[in-house]
């Protein structure tokens, strides 16, 4: 006989939640015997599974937190790597970047003046 901590009737079937948290389908005769023994019958399946849903939520939250931390650490490590690789060429890289910005703005200005004239 199944030792259950809760019973519920769902979709024409009796479902029992055991003390170890496992859920299994049982016969109507077994359900009647458990009800006579004093096992509570819950009204909705969510009442019997609330602990499992809560645990799933905690695991999901932990996964999201872990992914966020990993993303931030990955971005930081990538920045450190690129910074270390560019360190010997930092002055050149900054000069080239500013040159490209100035050249791009100049070309944009010239194109707009030609287009508007």
Buried (B, 14 or more C-beta within 10 A) or exposed (E): EBEBBBBBBEEEEBBBBEEEEEBEEBEEEBBEBBBEEEBEBBEEBEEBBEEEEEEEEEEEEEEEEEEEEEEEEEEEEEEEEEEEEEEEEEEEEEEEEEEEEEEEEEEEEEEEEEEEE
